[in-house]
Amino acid sequence: MRKKIIAGNWKMNMTPSESVALVNELKPLVANEEVDVVFCVPAIDIIPVVEAAKGSNIQVGAENMYYEEKGAYTGEISPAMLTDAGVKYVVLGHSERREYFAETNETVNKKMLKAFEHGITPIMCCGETLEQREQGVTMDFIRQQVKVGFMGVTADQAKTAVIAYEPIWAIGTGKTATTEQAQEVCKGIRECIAEVYDEATAEAIRIQYGGSVNAATAPELFAQPDIDGGLVGGASLKPDFGKIVNYK
Ligand SMILES: O=C(CO)COP(=O)(O)O
């Protein structure tokens, strides 16, 4: 049985002081030992959020990370900086980073390998545009994202990874994919992992759905056999997130 993982992606919202207030507000609402609860937050919020989350079930993630150890990479954050600050997870290859910051399957792959090397669990995002869905190439596109993203990743590492299926047309639009659409693609991703690795790896890896998840849609989505939780944007900044975490 895979443990559900419900993660908030704060994106570029919340100053450090706002982040502490939000954690204090949400802390009692997201208490649930049956699921992994992760707050993925802007780099500058990591230290105050780790501090504010102490003693709770909230684990902290980053929204991005660079793939080099250290050096002359102005503006970047290294994996060692993240682990030293108490980070356990990192979102990699979010569609917003692919669109606005030139992330490619290849740079995502480098970051994936680095994250595993440092014991940080990657939440690797994939997902199609509306145009790709209409052209019927959704699964081809996602399979490529997954295959390249996981190049050189061992089966034991892959078993611990998280993949977030986020159809781009459903992000921030209020348009959640239907339960059937979300389940179908998450199942397809699991089949892709079984082809690249084996059944045991496919059974172990956790696959989230993301894209306009809210308290109303979460219960049905998370009840699907191949959906192991969610990556939640907008609703993770509100008390609604407590309802999503306690969807049962
Ligand atoms: O991109 C997302 C999470 O990473 C989804 O964002 P929304 O939940 O705001 O649609």
The ligand as a Gaussian input file, in Angstrom:
#p B3LYP/6-31G(d) Opt

LIG

0 1
 O        0.779000      23.898000     -10.472000
 C        0.146000      23.414000      -9.566000
 C        0.823000      22.767000      -8.436000
 O        2.167000      22.578000      -8.719000
 C       -1.329000      23.477000      -9.529000
 O       -1.707000      24.760000      -9.247000
 P       -3.255000      25.088000      -8.950000
 O       -3.676000      24.097000      -7.879000
 O       -3.272000      26.495000      -8.486000
 O       -3.987000      24.850000     -10.228000

